[in-house]
Amino acid sequence: MKLWHLAVLGSAAAFAVLTMLAGPSAGHGVLLSTLKGVAGLMALCTWVTCLAYAEFRRPLLLLGPPLLAGLALWSSTAHVPTRTAFLLSESALTAYVEALPEKKSWTFEERRAGLFTITGARRWQGVVQLTTGDGGLLVSCGLARAPADRLGDVEASEIEHLTGDWYATCLDLD
């Protein structure tokens, strides 16, 4: 494999990896989202350069990067990384939630539960809300565990069902 093969496929692979890393926690970190955008732009420019030169036009180089980028974007949009990270962490998150005291006030103590870093937590009347510290400047994202009939008690502007009583949440602060 030649160096320019690696440049074309490597830039698309870097974009795919950064897309997957930006998604595991509910919401997206600003730094990873920025790096994902830069890597996507580099992959696009490298691929367009290959299209411009006849000697670089090979089926793998023409079809590989767009397919890889499309697969990464689809899986990120479908929240595959978040769901996967949650499924791997569900038992640790459940143990963490059950150890929380039953009260309404927030506790702000950074702790790890599975693959998630929890920066804030509260538990009240069967509803638990965890802040994971992601989301960016004006968005606070996290996880919530609540029965379906108590979902209205969760403070969030965006709620996505993960499994059972667990939900990914984001609260728009602006």
PAZAPA-4460 file (N, C-alpha, C; in steps of 0.05 Angstrom, whole numbers, plus 32768, in hexadecimal, padded with zeros to 4 digits):
% residues 174
    n_x    n_y    n_z   ca_x   ca_y   ca_z    c_x    c_y    c_z   seq   type   mol
   8011   7FE8   8000   8000   8000   8000   8012   8019   8000     1      M     A
   800C   802B   7FEF   801C   8043   7FEC   8013   8058   8001     2      K     A
   8024   806C   8005   8020   8081   8019   8006   8090   8014     3      L     A
   8000   8096   7FFA   7FE8   80A6   7FF4   7FCF   8095   7FF9     4      W     A
   7FD1   807A   7FF7   7FBA   8069   7FFF   7FB4   806D   801C     5      H     A
   7FC9   806D   802C   7FC5   8071   8049   7FBA   808D   804F     6      L     A
   7FC2   80A1   8040   7FB8   80BC   8045   7F9A   80BD   8040     7      A     A
   7F91   80B1   802A   7F75   80B2   8024   7F64   80A1   8037     8      V     A
   7F6C   8088   803B   7F5D   8077   804D   7F61   807F   806A     9      L     A
   7F79   8088   8071   7F7F   808F   808D   7F6F   80A7   8096    10      G     A
   7F6C   80BB   8084   7F5D   80D3   808C   7F3F   80CC   8090    11      S     A
   7F35   80BA   8080   7F19   80B2   8083   7F16   80A1   809D    12      A     A
   7F2A   8090   80A2   7F29   8080   80BB   7F2B   8092   80D3    13      A     A
   7F3C   80A7   80D2   7F3E   80B9   80E9   7F24   80C7   80EE    14      A     A
   7F16   80CF   80D8   7EFC   80DC   80DB   7EE8   80C8   80E8    15      F     A
   7EE8   80AF   80DF   7ED6   809B   80EA   7EDB   8096   8107    16      A     A
   7EF4   8094   810F   7EFB   808F   812B   7EF3   80A7   813C    17      V     A
   7EF9   80BF   8134   7EF1   80D7   8143   7ED3   80DA   8145    18      L     A
   7EC5   80D2   8130   7EA8   80D3   8131   7E9D   80C0   8146    19      T     A
   7EA9   80A8   8147   7EA0   8095   815B   7EA8   809E   8178    20      M     A
   7EBF   80AA   817B   7EC7   80B3   8196   7EB7   80CB   819F    21      L     A
   7EAD   80DB   818D   7E9E   80F3   8194   7E82   80EB   819E    22      A     A
   7E79   80D3   8198   7E5E   80CB   819E   7E59   80BA   81B7    23      G     A
   7E6C   80AD   81C4   7E65   809A   81D9   7E56   80A6   81F1    24      P     A
   7E5C   80BE   81F9   7E4C   80C8   820F   7E35   80D8   8204    25      S     A
   7E21   80DB   8213   7E0A   80EB   820A   7E13   8107   8204    26      A     A
   7E0C   8111   81ED   7E16   812B   81E4   7E31   8128   81D8    27      G     A
   7E3D   813E   81CF   7E56   813D   81C2   7E69   8151   81CF    28      H     A
   7E82   8149   81D4   7E96   815B   81DF   7E9E   816E   81C9    29      G     A
   7EA4   8187   81D0   7EAB   819C   81BD   7EC5   8195   81B0    30      V     A
   7ED9   818C   81BE   7EF3   8187   81B3   7EF2   8170   819F    31      L     A
   7EE5   815A   81A6   7EE3   8143   8194   7ED2   814A   817B    32      L     A
   7EBD   815A   817F   7EAD   8162   8168   7EBD   8174   8155    33      S     A
   7ECE   8185   8160   7EDF   8196   814F   7EF4   8185   8140    34      T     A
   7F01   8172   814E   7F14   8161   8141   7F07   8150   812C    35      L     A
   7EEE   8147   8131   7EDF   8137   811E   7EDA   8147   8105    36      K     A
   7ED3   8161   8108   7ECF   8172   80F1   7EE8   8177   80E0    37      G     A
   7EFE   817B   80EE   7F18   817F   80E0   7F20   8165   80D1    38      V     A
   7F1D   814E   80DE   7F24   8135   80D1   7F12   8130   80B9    39      A     A
   7EF8   8136   80BC   7EE6   8133   80A5   7EED   8145   808E    40      G     A
   7EF5   815D   8094   7EFE   8170   807E   7F17   8166   8071    41      L     A
   7F2A   815C   8081   7F43   8151   8076   7F3D   8138   8064    42      M     A
   7F2B   8127   806E   7F24   810F   805E   7F17   8117   8044    43      A     A
   7F05   812B   8045   7EF8   8134   802C   7F0C   8140   8019    44      L     A
   7F1E   8151   8022   7F32   815D   8011   7F44   8149   8004    45      C     A
   7F4D   8135   8014   7F5E   8120   800A   7F50   8110   7FF5    46      T     A
   7F37   8109   7FF9   7F27   80F9   7FE7   7F23   8109   7FCD    47      W     A
   7F1C   8122   7FCF   7F18   8133   7FB7   7F32   8135   7FA7    48      V     A
   7F48   8137   7FB4   7F62   8138   7FA7   7F66   811F   7F97    49      T     A
   7F5F   8108   7FA2   7F62   80EE   7F94   7F50   80EE   7F7B    50      C     A
   7F39   80FA   7F7D   7F27   80FB   7F66   7F33   810B   7F4F    51      L     A
   7F43   811F   7F56   7F4E   8131   7F42   7F64   8125   7F32    52      A     A
   7F72   8111   7F3D   7F89   8105   7F30   7F83   80E9   7F27    53      Y     A
   7F86   80E3   7F0D   7F7F   80CA   7F02   7F8E   80B2   7F0E    54      A     A
   7FA8   80B6   7F15   7FB7   80A0   7F20   7FAF   8098   7F3C    55      E     A
   7F9F   80A9   7F49   7F95   80A3   7F64   7F79   8096   7F64    56      F     A
   7F6D   8095   7F4C   7F52   808A   7F4B   7F52   806C   7F4B    57      R     A
   7F4D   8061   7F62   7F4B   8044   7F66   7F30   803E   7F74    58      R     A
   7F23   8028   7F6F   7F09   8023   7F7B   7F09   8025   7F99    59      P     A
   7F1D   8019   7FA6   7F1E   801A   7FC4   7F21   8037   7FCD    60      L     A
   7F31   8047   7FC0   7F36   8063   7FC8   7F1E   8075   7FC1    61      L     A
   7F0F   806E   7FAD   7EF8   807E   7FA5   7EDF   8078   7FB6    62      L     A
   7EDC   805E   7FBD   7EC4   8056   7FCC   7EC9   8053   7FEA    63      L     A
   7EE1   804C   7FF2   7EE7   8047   800E   7EE2   805F   8021    64      G     A
   7EEE   8076   801C   7EEA   808C   802F   7ECD   8095   8032    65      P     A
   7EBE   8099   801C   7EA2   80A1   8020   7E91   808C   802F    66      P     A
   7E96   8073   8029   7E87   805D   8037   7E8E   805D   8054    67      L     A
   7EA8   805F   805B   7EB1   8060   8076   7EA5   8078   8085    68      L     A
   7EA7   808F   8079   7E9C   80A8   8085   7E7E   80A6   8088    69      A     A
   7E70   809B   8074   7E53   8098   8076   7E4B   8085   808C    70      G     A
   7E59   806F   808E   7E53   805C   80A3   7E57   8068   80BF    71      L     A
   7E6D   8077   80C2   7E73   8085   80DC   7E5E   8099   80E2    72      A     A
   7E56   80A9   80CF   7E41   80BE   80D4   7E26   80B1   80DA    73      L     A
   7E1F   809C   80CB   7E06   808E   80D1   7E06   8083   80ED    74      W     A
   7E1B   8075   80F5   7E1B   8068   810F   7E1C   807D   8126    75      S     A
   7E29   8094   8121   7E28   80A9   8134   7E0D   80B6   8137    76      S     A
   7E00   80BA   8120   7DE5   80C5   8120   7DD1   80B2   812D    77      T     A
   7DD5   8098   8129   7DC4   8084   8135   7DCB   807F   8152    78      A     A
   7DDE   808E   815D   7DE7   808C   8178   7DF2   8070   8180    79      H     A
   7DFE   8063   816C   7E0A   8049   8171   7E20   804A   8187    80      V     A
   7E33   805E   8185   7E47   8060   819A   7E3C   8064   81B6    81      P     A
   7E28   8075   81B9   7E1B   807A   81D3   7E0E   8061   81DD    82      T     A
   7DFF   8054   81CC   7DF1   803C   81D4   7E05   8026   81DC    83      R     A
   7E1A   8023   81CD   7E2F   800F   81D3   7E3C   8015   81ED    84      T     A
   7E44   802E   81F1   7E51   8035   820B   7E3E   8031   8222    85      A     A
   7E25   8037   821E   7E11   8033   8233   7E0E   8015   823A    86      F     A
   7E0B   8005   8225   7E07   7FE8   822A   7E1F   7FDC   8238    87      L     A
   7E37   7FE6   8232   7E4F   7FDC   8240   7E50   7FE6   825D    88      L     A
   7E43   7FFC   8262   7E45   8009   827D   7E2B   8006   828D    89      S     A
   7E17   7FF9   8283   7DFD   7FF9   8291   7DFE   7FEE   82AD    90      E     A
   7E0C   7FD9   82B2   7E0E   7FCE   82CD   7E1C   7FE1   82E0    91      S     A
   7E31   7FEE   82D7   7E40   8001   82E8   7E2E   801A   82ED    92      A     A
   7E20   8023   82D9   7E0E   803A   82DD   7DF7   8033   82F0    93      L     A
   7DEC   801B   82EE   7DD6   8013   8300   7DE0   8011   831D    94      T     A
   7DF8   8006   8321   7E04   8005   833C   7E08   8021   8347    95      A     A
   7E12   8033   8336   7E17   804E   833F   7DFD   805C   8347    96      Y     A
   7DE9   8059   8336   7DCF   8065   833B   7DC2   805B   8355    97      V     A
   7DC4   8041   8359   7DB8   8036   8371   7DC6   803E   838B    98      E     A
   7DDF   8046   8389   7DEE   804F   83A0   7DEA   806C   83A7    99      A     A
   7DDC   807B   8395   7DD7   8097   839A   7DC2   809A   83B0   100      L     A
   7DC5   80AF   83C1   7DB0   80B4   83D5   7D97   80BE   83C8   101      P     A
   7D80   80B8   83D5   7D66   80C0   83CA   7D60   80DD   83D3   102      E     A
   7D67   80F0   83C2   7D61   810C   83C7   7D61   811B   83AD   103      K     A
   7D57   8133   83AD   7D54   8142   8394   7D6C   8154   838D   104      K     A
   7D7C   815B   83A0   7D92   816E   839A   7DA8   8160   8389   105      S     A
   7DB5   816F   8379   7DCB   8165   8368   7DE4   8160   8378   106      W     A
   7DF3   814B   8372   7E0D   8147   837D   7E21   8149   8366   107      T     A
   7E36   8159   836A   7E4A   815E   8355   7E64   8152   835E   108      F     A
   7E68   8139   8358   7E81   812A   835E   7E87   811A   8346   109      E     A
   7E9E   811F   833A   7EA6   8110   8322   7EAD   80F3   8328   110      E     A
   7E9F   80E1   831C   7EA4   80C4   8320   7EA0   80B5   8305   111      R     A
   7EAE   809F   8302   7EAB   808E   82EB   7E96   8078   82F1   112      R     A
   7E86   8073   82DD   7E73   805C   82DE   7E74   8050   82C3   113      A     A
   7E82   803A   82C0   7E86   802D   82A6   7E97   8040   8294   114      G     A
   7E8D   8045   827D   7E9C   8056   826A   7E94   8074   826D   115      L     A
   7E83   807B   827F   7E79   8096   8282   7E86   80A3   829B   116      F     A
   7E8C   80BD   8298   7E95   80CD   82AF   7E7D   80DE   82B7   117      T     A
   7E74   80D9   82D0   7E5D   80E7   82DA   7E66   8100   82EA   118      I     A
   7E5D   8117   82E2   7E65   8130   82EF   7E4F   813A   8302   119      T     A
   7E37   8131   82FF   7E21   8139   8311   7E0C   8124   8312   120      G     A
   7DFF   8121   8329   7DEA   810D   832C   7DD5   8115   8340   121      A     A
   7DBD   810C   833B   7DA7   810F   834F   7D93   80F9   834C   122      R     A
   7D87   80F2   8362   7D73   80DC   8363   7D5C   80E5   8374   123      R     A
   7D44   80E3   836A   7D2D   80EA   8379   7D14   80DB   836F   124      W     A
   7D06   80CF   8381   7CED   80C1   837C   7CEE   80AF   8364   125      Q     A
   7D03   809F   8362   7D05   808B   834C   7D11   8096   8332   126      G     A
   7D17   80AF   8331   7D23   80BB   8319   7D40   80C3   8320   127      V     A
   7D52   80BB   830E   7D6E   80C2   8311   7D78   80D1   82F8   128      V     A
   7D87   80E6   82FC   7D92   80F5   82E6   7DB0   80F8   82EB   129      Q     A
   7DC0   80F0   82D6   7DDD   80F1   82D7   7DE7   8105   82C2   130      L     A
   7DF9   8116   82C9   7E06   8128   82B6   7E21   811C   82AF   131      T     A
   7E27   811A   8295   7E40   810E   828D   7E55   8123   8286   132      T     A
   7E4D   813D   8287   7E61   8152   8282   7E65   8158   8265   133      G     A
   7E56   814B   8253   7E59   8150   8237   7E43   8162   822C   134      D     A
   7E46   816A   8214   7E31   8179   8207   7E3B   8194   81FC   135      G     A
   7E50   819F   8206   7E5A   81B8   81FB   7E54   81CF   820E   136      G     A
   7E54   81E7   8202   7E52   81FF   8213   7E36   8204   821D   137      L     A
   7E21   8200   820D   7E06   8207   8215   7DF4   81EF   8217   138      L     A
   7E00   81D7   8219   7DF0   81BE   821A   7DFC   81AD   8230   139      V     A
   7DEB   81A2   8241   7DF4   8190   8256   7DE7   8175   8250   140      S     A
   7DF7   8160   824D   7DED   8146   8246   7DF3   8131   825B   141      C     A
   7DE4   811C   825B   7DE9   8107   826E   7DD6   80EF   826A   142      G     A
   7DD1   80E1   827F   7DBF   80C9   827F   7DAA   80CC   8294   143      L     A
   7D94   80C0   8290   7D7E   80C0   82A4   7D73   80A4   82A5   144      A     A
   7D6A   809D   82BE   7D5C   8084   82C2   7D42   808B   82CF   145      R     A
   7D2C   8085   82C0   7D12   808C   82CA   7CFD   807A   82BE   146      A     A
   7CE8   8073   82CD   7CD2   8064   82C1   7CC5   8075   82AB   147      P     A
   7CBA   8069   8297   7CAE   8077   8280   7C99   808C   8289   148      A     A
   7C8A   8085   829E   7C75   8098   82A7   7C80   80B0   82B7   149      D     A
   7C9A   80AF   82BE   7CA6   80C5   82CD   7CBA   80D4   82BC   150      R     A
   7CBB   80CF   82A2   7CCE   80DC   8290   7CCB   80FA   8290   151      L     A
   7CB4   8104   8295   7CB0   8121   8296   7CBF   812F   82AD   152      G     A
   7CC7   811F   82C1   7CD6   812A   82D8   7CF4   812E   82D1   153      D     A
   7CFD   8124   82BB   7D19   8127   82B3   7D1D   8142   82A6   154      V     A
   7D30   8151   82B0   7D36   816B   82A5   7D47   8168   828C   155      E     A
   7D3A   8169   8275   7D49   8166   825B   7D38   8172   8245   156      A     A
   7D46   817C   8231   7D38   8186   8219   7D39   8171   8203   157      S     A
   7D4A   815D   8206   7D4C   8147   81F2   7D50   812D   8202   158      E     A
   7D3F   811A   81FD   7D40   8100   820B   7D3F   80EA   81F6   159      I     A
   7D52   80D7   81F8   7D52   80C0   81E6   7D53   80A6   81F6   160      E     A
   7D41   8094   81F0   7D40   807B   81FF   7D57   8069   81F8   161      H     A
   7D65   805E   820C   7D7B   804C   8208   7D72   802F   820B   162      L     A
   7D69   8028   8224   7D5F   800E   8229   7D51   800E   8244   163      T     A
   7D3B   7FFF   8247   7D2D   7FFD   8260   7D25   8019   826A   164      G     A
   7D2D   8020   8282   7D27   803A   828E   7D3E   804F   8289   165      D     A
   7D51   8049   8278   7D68   805A   8274   7D64   806C   825B   166      W     A
   7D6C   8085   825D   7D6A   8098   8248   7D83   80A9   8246   167      Y     A
   7D8A   80B1   822D   7D9F   80C6   8229   7D91   80E0   8228   168      A     A
   7D9B   80F4   8236   7D8E   810E   8238   7DA1   8125   8232   169      T     A
   7D96   813A   8228   7DA5   8153   8224   7D93   816A   822C   170      C     A
   7D9E   817E   8239   7D8F   8196   8241   7D9C   81AE   8234   171      L     A
   7D8C   81BB   8223   7D96   81D3   8215   7D94   81EA   8228   172      D     A
   7DAB   81F6   822F   7DAC   820B   8243   7DA7   8228   8238   173      L     A
   7DA5   822B   821E   7DA1   8246   8214   7D84   824C   820F   174      D     A
***
